[in-house]
């Protein structure tokens, strides 16, 4: 009998038995359940299990925080429960049975951008590094020369790194159409080809149109179609990707299997490309421009501070609902329209604020060894941009640190927007997020970071002594 046997039996009992488990999988620290009847899970008794460090529900999945032993515990649990292994993709599909229509739509958006995040993070770091060596004066007698200006090596590195940066951001539509094909279960190479047709060198970059360049076109005799590309554009790529996938899925139903390999790709790809360039591209471009203009104008207007205060305060709750995935599309659209985004800095500051609230809880509960096992790793991951363990494992459980973090984030966001802070791109959230910030805004961003660290920390300690904090401790049986 392993040390995980008894905790696994307890968890199975309190979660409603094997019949209540539709799907179970795990990530780095958590067990993820899709339950047939979520109401059967007794959260209080589950959290009393020694090995369990907390529970929460997100995206239709009931998640149990275990820690670094999760893989071994998972193996023991599945053996005792008699529940078969499954993939994370299957778990997501099953989880949708517990979601509302809006939650499913947000889940779809998350499924599109989540596979792209590693590339976007790398791209953000590359642009940040190019910013350091190409924009910051640190050489010469007056420290007014950049590394690129005084060193051929760094000049070459600056140019070389743009090869990767351009591939990630300018050719982003290829990744989006691939991700949609992957998500929809259609032919991924067709998604890649469709994306390439949106950014092909044969096409005039859409930004060249505004520059007054003559527009080439395909002449079909009875009609002409402008040869305009959609480099770095998000919405046209999303529209085109879904059209291709739905065409392919529809054609599979009507074309016999014996000839489907030939005719399904042909009759799906060509119409999708044509529709993308004739209809969806121009519409998507217009919608994207409207969205980015509204957001940018709102943040740079006289009332930008109010927009920032609201966004900074509300971003963490958006993470809980999953709505925060929409900001990826907006950030990328802002980057394509304005050569930077003033939204991303506020997101990085929100991550820092949540981490600082957890640090305050570490200080307040320094004698609680069980909670330290959750709170210390959660704070570290939060400062590196991953907020869910901190929010669900600590801050939401007590409530008052979550509120303190929201207030600190709101104040820091106002400072960021008030100082006109712009990021070159989205990238690593949390403290390393400063690498994505345009160099001329580093000082004001560091000030905002200091606020995002200090305000949640001290406010959490202050709130712990109020009725709100005292009641939270009583509710959890801590004091």
C-alpha positions as CSV (number, residue, x, y, z in Angstrom):
1,X,0.0,0.0,0.0
2,X,1.5,3.4,-1.0
3,X,1.2,6.6,0.9
4,X,-1.3,7.8,-1.7
5,X,-3.8,4.9,-1.2
6,X,-5.8,6.3,1.7
7,X,-6.0,9.9,0.3
8,X,-7.0,8.5,-3.1
9,X,-9.8,6.5,-1.4
10,X,-11.0,9.5,0.5
11,X,-11.0,11.7,-2.6
12,X,-13.0,9.1,-4.6
13,X,-15.6,8.9,-1.8
14,X,-16.0,12.7,-1.4
15,X,-16.0,13.4,-5.1
16,X,-19.1,11.1,-5.6
17,X,-17.6,7.8,-6.5
18,X,-16.4,6.3,-9.8
19,X,-19.8,6.7,-11.4
20,X,-19.6,10.5,-11.0
21,X,-16.2,10.8,-12.7
22,X,-16.7,11.3,-16.5
23,X,-13.0,12.2,-17.2
24,X,-10.0,12.8,-15.0
25,X,-6.5,14.0,-16.0
26,X,-3.8,16.0,-14.4
27,X,-1.4,18.9,-15.1
28,X,1.8,19.9,-13.2
29,X,0.1,20.4,-9.8
30,X,-3.6,19.6,-10.1
31,X,-6.1,16.8,-10.7
32,X,-8.7,17.9,-13.3
33,X,-12.1,16.2,-13.1
34,X,-15.1,16.4,-15.4
35,X,-17.9,15.3,-13.2
36,X,-21.3,14.0,-14.2
37,X,-22.9,15.8,-11.3
38,X,-20.6,18.5,-9.9
39,X,-22.9,19.0,-6.9
40,X,-22.0,15.6,-5.6
41,X,-18.4,16.7,-4.9
42,X,-18.1,17.7,-1.2
43,X,-15.5,20.5,-1.4
44,X,-15.1,20.9,2.3
45,X,-14.3,17.3,3.0
46,X,-12.0,17.1,0.0
47,X,-10.0,20.0,1.2
48,X,-9.6,18.3,4.6
49,X,-7.6,15.5,3.0
50,X,-4.0,15.9,4.1
51,X,-2.6,15.7,0.5
52,X,-5.1,18.2,-0.9
53,X,-4.1,21.9,-0.8
54,X,-7.3,23.4,-2.3
55,X,-10.0,23.0,-4.9
56,X,-11.7,25.2,-7.5
57,X,-13.9,24.9,-10.6
58,X,-12.8,26.4,-13.9
59,X,-13.8,25.9,-17.5
60,X,-16.2,23.1,-16.6
61,X,-13.5,21.2,-14.7
62,X,-13.4,20.5,-11.0
63,X,-9.7,20.9,-10.1
64,X,-8.0,19.5,-7.0
65,X,-4.6,21.1,-6.1
66,X,-2.2,18.3,-5.0
67,X,1.3,19.7,-5.6
68,X,4.4,18.1,-7.0
69,X,3.2,14.5,-6.1
70,X,0.2,14.9,-8.5
71,X,1.4,12.4,-11.1
72,X,1.9,9.6,-8.5
73,X,-1.3,10.4,-6.8
74,X,-3.1,10.4,-10.1
75,X,-1.9,7.0,-10.9
76,X,-3.0,5.6,-7.6
77,X,-6.4,7.3,-7.9
78,X,-7.2,6.0,-11.3
79,X,-6.2,2.5,-10.2
80,X,-8.5,2.6,-7.2
81,X,-11.3,4.4,-9.1
82,X,-11.2,2.2,-12.1
83,X,-11.3,5.3,-14.3
84,X,-9.4,5.0,-17.6
85,X,-6.7,7.4,-18.6
86,X,-7.6,10.2,-21.1
87,X,-6.0,13.1,-22.8
88,X,-6.3,16.7,-21.9
89,X,-8.0,17.4,-25.2
90,X,-10.6,14.8,-24.4
91,X,-11.1,16.3,-20.9
92,X,-11.7,19.7,-22.5
93,X,-14.3,18.2,-24.8
94,X,-16.1,16.4,-21.9
95,X,-15.9,19.6,-19.8
96,X,-18.0,21.5,-22.3
97,X,-21.0,19.6,-21.2
98,X,-20.9,21.7,-18.0
99,X,-20.5,25.0,-19.8
100,X,-23.0,27.6,-20.9
101,X,-23.1,28.9,-24.5
102,X,-20.9,32.0,-23.6
103,X,-18.4,29.8,-21.7
104,X,-18.1,27.5,-24.8
105,X,-17.5,30.5,-27.0
106,X,-14.7,31.7,-24.7
107,X,-13.3,28.2,-24.6
108,X,-13.1,28.1,-28.3
109,X,-11.2,31.4,-28.3
110,X,-8.9,30.0,-25.7
111,X,-8.3,26.8,-27.7
112,X,-7.2,29.0,-30.6
113,X,-4.7,31.1,-28.8
114,X,-3.4,28.7,-26.1
115,X,-1.2,26.7,-28.6
116,X,0.2,30.0,-29.9
117,X,1.3,31.3,-26.5
118,X,4.8,29.8,-26.5
119,X,5.6,31.4,-29.8
120,X,4.1,34.7,-28.7
121,X,6.1,34.7,-25.5
122,X,9.3,34.0,-27.4
123,X,8.4,36.8,-29.9
124,X,7.8,39.2,-27.0
125,X,11.2,38.4,-25.4
126,X,12.9,38.8,-28.8
127,X,11.4,42.2,-29.4
128,X,12.3,43.2,-25.9
129,X,15.9,42.1,-26.4
130,X,16.1,44.0,-29.7
131,X,14.7,47.0,-27.8
132,X,17.5,46.8,-25.3
133,X,20.4,46.5,-27.8
134,X,18.9,48.8,-30.5
135,X,17.3,51.6,-28.4
136,X,19.1,52.0,-25.1
137,X,22.1,54.2,-25.2
138,X,24.8,52.6,-23.0
139,X,28.0,53.1,-25.0
140,X,30.2,55.9,-26.0
141,X,31.6,58.9,-24.1
142,X,28.1,60.2,-23.3
143,X,26.4,56.8,-23.1
144,X,24.3,57.9,-26.1
145,X,25.2,55.1,-28.5
146,X,23.4,51.7,-28.6
147,X,25.1,48.4,-28.8
148,X,23.9,48.1,-32.4
149,X,25.7,51.4,-33.3
150,X,29.1,50.4,-31.9
151,X,29.3,46.7,-32.5
152,X,28.9,44.8,-35.8
153,X,28.1,41.6,-33.8
154,X,25.1,43.2,-32.1
155,X,24.0,44.9,-35.3
156,X,24.0,41.5,-36.9
157,X,22.2,39.9,-34.0
158,X,19.6,42.7,-34.1
159,X,18.8,42.0,-37.8
160,X,18.9,38.2,-37.3
161,X,16.5,38.2,-34.4
162,X,14.0,40.1,-36.5
163,X,13.8,37.0,-38.8
164,X,12.2,35.2,-35.8
165,X,10.1,38.2,-34.7
166,X,8.7,38.7,-38.2
167,X,7.9,35.0,-38.5
168,X,5.9,35.1,-35.2
169,X,4.0,38.3,-35.5
170,X,3.8,39.2,-39.2
171,X,2.9,35.7,-40.2
172,X,0.7,35.1,-37.2
173,X,-2.4,34.3,-39.4
174,X,-0.7,31.0,-40.4
175,X,-0.6,30.0,-36.7
176,X,-4.2,31.1,-36.2
177,X,-5.6,29.1,-39.2
178,X,-3.5,26.1,-38.1
179,X,-4.8,26.3,-34.6
180,X,-8.4,26.5,-35.8
181,X,-7.9,23.4,-38.0
182,X,-6.3,21.6,-35.1
183,X,-9.2,22.5,-32.8
184,X,-11.9,21.6,-35.3
185,X,-10.4,18.3,-36.1
186,X,-9.9,19.2,-39.8
187,X,-6.8,18.9,-42.0
188,X,-4.1,20.9,-40.4
189,X,-1.9,21.4,-43.4
190,X,-4.8,23.0,-45.2
191,X,-5.1,25.4,-42.4
192,X,-1.4,26.2,-42.8
193,X,-1.8,26.7,-46.5
194,X,-4.8,29.0,-46.0
195,X,-2.8,31.1,-43.6
196,X,0.1,31.4,-46.0
197,X,-2.3,32.6,-48.7
198,X,-3.2,35.5,-46.3
199,X,0.4,36.6,-45.9
200,X,2.0,35.6,-49.2
201,X,4.8,37.8,-50.5
202,X,2.7,38.1,-53.7
203,X,0.3,40.2,-51.8
204,X,0.6,43.9,-51.0
205,X,0.9,44.4,-47.3
206,X,-2.4,46.0,-46.2
207,X,-0.4,48.8,-44.5
208,X,1.0,49.7,-47.9
209,X,-2.5,50.6,-49.0
210,X,-2.6,53.5,-46.5
211,X,0.8,54.5,-47.8
212,X,-0.6,55.2,-51.2
213,X,0.9,52.3,-53.1
214,X,-0.9,51.0,-56.2
215,X,-2.9,47.9,-55.5
216,X,-2.3,44.8,-57.7
217,X,-5.2,42.6,-58.5
218,X,-6.4,39.4,-60.0
219,X,-8.4,40.0,-63.1
220,X,-11.1,37.4,-63.8
221,X,-12.5,39.4,-66.7
222,X,-15.9,39.9,-65.1
223,X,-14.4,40.9,-61.8
224,X,-11.2,42.1,-60.2
225,X,-10.0,41.1,-56.7
226,X,-7.4,43.2,-54.9
227,X,-4.2,41.3,-53.9
228,X,-4.0,42.6,-50.4
229,X,-2.3,40.7,-47.6
230,X,-3.4,40.4,-43.9
231,X,0.0,40.3,-42.2
232,X,-0.3,40.3,-38.4
233,X,-4.1,40.4,-38.6
234,X,-6.1,38.3,-36.2
235,X,-9.8,38.6,-37.1
236,X,-9.5,37.9,-40.9
237,X,-7.5,34.8,-40.0
238,X,-10.1,33.6,-37.5
239,X,-12.9,34.1,-40.0
240,X,-11.0,32.4,-42.8
241,X,-10.0,29.5,-40.6
242,X,-13.5,28.7,-39.5
243,X,-14.9,28.9,-43.0
244,X,-12.3,26.4,-44.2
245,X,-13.0,24.0,-41.3
246,X,-16.8,24.1,-41.8
247,X,-16.4,23.7,-45.5
248,X,-14.3,20.6,-45.0
249,X,-16.6,19.1,-42.3
250,X,-19.6,19.7,-44.5
251,X,-18.0,18.2,-47.6
252,X,-16.9,15.1,-45.7
253,X,-20.6,14.4,-45.1
254,X,-21.6,14.4,-48.8
255,X,-18.5,13.2,-50.6
256,X,-18.0,9.4,-50.6
257,X,-14.9,8.2,-48.7
258,X,-13.3,6.6,-51.7
259,X,-12.8,10.0,-53.4
260,X,-12.8,12.3,-50.4
261,X,-9.0,12.5,-50.2
262,X,-9.0,14.2,-53.6
263,X,-12.1,16.3,-53.7
264,X,-12.6,17.4,-50.0
265,X,-9.3,19.4,-49.8
266,X,-9.9,20.8,-53.3
267,X,-13.4,22.0,-52.8
268,X,-12.7,23.2,-49.3
269,X,-9.4,25.1,-49.8
270,X,-10.1,27.0,-53.0
271,X,-13.5,28.5,-52.0
272,X,-12.1,29.3,-48.5
273,X,-9.2,31.3,-50.0
274,X,-11.5,33.1,-52.4
275,X,-14.0,34.0,-49.7
276,X,-11.2,35.1,-47.4
277,X,-9.9,37.6,-50.0
278,X,-13.2,38.8,-51.4
279,X,-15.4,39.0,-48.3
280,X,-13.9,38.0,-45.0
281,X,-10.5,39.8,-45.2
282,X,-11.9,43.3,-45.8
283,X,-14.7,42.7,-43.2
284,X,-12.3,41.3,-40.6
285,X,-9.8,44.1,-41.3
286,X,-12.5,46.7,-40.7
287,X,-13.8,45.1,-37.5
288,X,-10.3,44.7,-36.2
289,X,-9.5,48.3,-36.9
290,X,-12.7,49.4,-35.1
291,X,-11.8,47.3,-32.0
292,X,-8.2,48.5,-31.8
293,X,-9.2,52.1,-32.4
294,X,-11.8,52.1,-29.7
295,X,-9.5,50.5,-27.1
296,X,-6.5,52.7,-28.0
297,X,-8.6,55.8,-28.1
298,X,-10.3,54.9,-24.8
299,X,-6.9,54.4,-23.1
300,X,-5.3,57.6,-24.5
301,X,-8.4,59.8,-24.0
302,X,-9.1,62.2,-21.2
303,X,-10.9,59.4,-19.4
304,X,-8.1,56.9,-20.0
305,X,-7.4,56.7,-16.3
306,X,-11.0,55.6,-15.7
307,X,-10.8,52.9,-18.4
308,X,-7.5,51.8,-16.8
309,X,-8.9,51.7,-13.3
310,X,-11.8,49.5,-14.4
311,X,-9.7,47.2,-16.5
312,X,-7.0,46.8,-13.8
313,X,-9.7,46.1,-11.2
314,X,-11.7,43.7,-13.4
315,X,-8.9,41.7,-15.1
316,X,-8.5,39.1,-12.4
317,X,-12.2,38.3,-12.3
318,X,-12.1,38.0,-16.1
319,X,-9.4,35.3,-15.6
320,X,-11.9,33.4,-13.4
321,X,-14.5,33.4,-16.1
322,X,-12.0,32.8,-18.9
323,X,-13.0,36.0,-20.7
324,X,-9.4,37.2,-20.4
325,X,-8.5,35.2,-23.5
326,X,-10.2,37.9,-25.5
327,X,-7.4,40.3,-24.6
328,X,-4.9,38.2,-26.6
329,X,-6.8,39.1,-29.8
330,X,-7.1,42.7,-28.8
331,X,-3.4,43.0,-27.9
332,X,-2.3,41.5,-31.2
333,X,-4.7,43.8,-33.1
334,X,-3.3,46.8,-31.3
335,X,0.2,45.7,-32.1
336,X,-0.6,45.5,-35.8
337,X,-2.3,48.9,-35.8
338,X,-0.2,51.0,-33.5
339,X,3.2,49.2,-33.3
340,X,2.6,48.3,-29.7
341,X,-0.1,47.7,-27.1
342,X,-1.1,49.7,-24.0
343,X,-3.3,46.8,-22.8
344,X,-0.6,44.2,-22.1
345,X,1.3,46.3,-19.4
346,X,-1.9,46.3,-17.3
347,X,-2.2,42.6,-17.6
348,X,1.4,42.1,-16.4
349,X,0.7,44.4,-13.5
350,X,-2.4,42.5,-12.5
351,X,-0.4,39.3,-12.3
352,X,2.2,41.0,-10.1
353,X,-0.6,42.3,-7.8
354,X,-2.1,38.9,-7.3
355,X,1.3,37.5,-6.5
356,X,2.0,40.2,-3.9
357,X,-1.3,39.5,-2.2
358,X,-0.2,35.8,-1.8
359,X,3.2,37.0,-0.4
360,X,1.2,38.9,2.2
361,X,-0.7,35.7,3.0
362,X,2.6,33.8,3.3
363,X,3.7,36.4,5.9
364,X,0.3,36.2,7.8
365,X,0.2,32.4,7.8
366,X,3.9,31.7,8.2
367,X,3.2,29.0,10.8
368,X,0.7,27.1,8.6
369,X,3.1,24.6,6.9
370,X,0.3,23.0,4.8
371,X,-0.7,26.3,3.3
372,X,2.9,27.3,2.7
373,X,3.2,24.3,0.3
374,X,0.6,26.0,-1.9
375,X,1.2,29.7,-1.3
376,X,5.0,29.8,-1.9
377,X,4.9,28.1,-5.4
378,X,1.8,30.0,-6.2
379,X,3.5,33.4,-5.5
380,X,6.5,32.4,-7.6
381,X,4.4,31.3,-10.6
382,X,2.2,34.5,-10.2
383,X,5.3,36.7,-10.4
384,X,6.2,34.8,-13.6
385,X,2.8,35.4,-15.1
386,X,0.7,32.3,-14.2
387,X,-2.0,33.5,-11.8
388,X,-4.5,30.6,-11.5
389,X,-2.7,28.7,-8.6
390,X,-2.5,32.0,-6.6
391,X,-6.0,33.1,-7.3
392,X,-7.8,29.8,-6.8
393,X,-5.5,28.3,-4.2
394,X,-5.1,31.3,-1.9
395,X,-6.7,34.6,-2.8
396,X,-10.2,33.6,-3.7
397,X,-10.3,31.2,-0.7
398,X,-9.8,34.1,1.7
399,X,-11.5,36.7,-0.5
400,X,-9.8,39.7,1.1
401,X,-6.4,39.2,-0.6
402,X,-8.1,38.9,-3.9
403,X,-9.8,42.2,-3.4
404,X,-6.5,43.8,-2.2
405,X,-4.8,42.6,-5.4
406,X,-7.6,44.0,-7.6
407,X,-7.3,47.4,-5.9
408,X,-3.5,47.4,-6.3
409,X,-3.8,46.4,-9.9
410,X,-6.3,49.2,-10.5
411,X,-4.0,51.8,-9.1
412,X,-1.0,50.4,-11.0
413,X,-3.0,50.3,-14.2
414,X,-3.9,54.0,-13.9
415,X,-0.2,54.9,-13.4
416,X,0.7,52.8,-16.5
417,X,-1.9,54.3,-18.7
418,X,-1.4,57.8,-17.3
419,X,2.3,57.5,-18.2
420,X,1.5,56.3,-21.8
421,X,3.2,53.0,-21.3
422,X,3.3,50.8,-24.4
423,X,4.6,47.3,-24.8
424,X,6.2,46.1,-28.1
425,X,4.2,42.9,-27.8
426,X,2.6,40.5,-25.4
427,X,5.1,38.2,-23.7
428,X,6.0,36.9,-20.3
429,X,3.6,38.2,-17.7
430,X,4.5,39.3,-14.2
431,X,7.8,40.8,-13.3
432,X,9.7,39.7,-16.4
433,X,7.0,41.6,-18.4
434,X,9.2,44.8,-18.3
435,X,11.2,43.2,-21.1
436,X,8.2,43.7,-23.4
437,X,7.8,47.4,-22.5
438,X,9.2,50.0,-24.9
439,X,12.4,51.3,-23.3
440,X,11.2,55.0,-23.0
441,X,8.5,53.8,-20.7
442,X,10.6,51.6,-18.4
443,X,10.8,54.1,-15.5
444,X,7.1,54.8,-15.3
445,X,6.4,51.0,-15.6
446,X,8.8,50.2,-12.8
447,X,6.9,52.8,-10.7
448,X,3.7,51.0,-11.6
449,X,5.3,47.7,-10.7
450,X,6.4,49.0,-7.3
451,X,2.8,50.0,-6.6
452,X,1.5,46.6,-7.8
453,X,3.9,44.9,-5.3
454,X,3.4,47.3,-2.3
455,X,-0.3,48.1,-2.3
456,X,-1.7,44.5,-2.4
457,X,0.9,43.4,0.2
458,X,0.1,46.1,2.8
459,X,-3.6,46.2,2.0
460,X,-3.9,42.4,2.4
461,X,-2.4,42.7,5.9
462,X,-4.6,45.6,6.7
463,X,-7.8,43.8,5.5
464,X,-6.8,40.7,7.5
465,X,-7.5,42.7,10.7
466,X,-10.9,43.9,9.6
467,X,-14.3,42.2,9.9
468,X,-13.8,40.8,6.4
469,X,-10.5,39.2,7.2
470,X,-11.6,37.9,10.6
471,X,-14.7,36.3,9.1
472,X,-12.6,34.7,6.4
473,X,-10.3,33.1,8.9
474,X,-13.3,31.9,11.0
475,X,-15.0,30.4,7.9
476,X,-11.8,28.5,7.1
477,X,-11.3,27.4,10.7
478,X,-7.9,29.1,10.8
479,X,-8.4,31.3,13.9
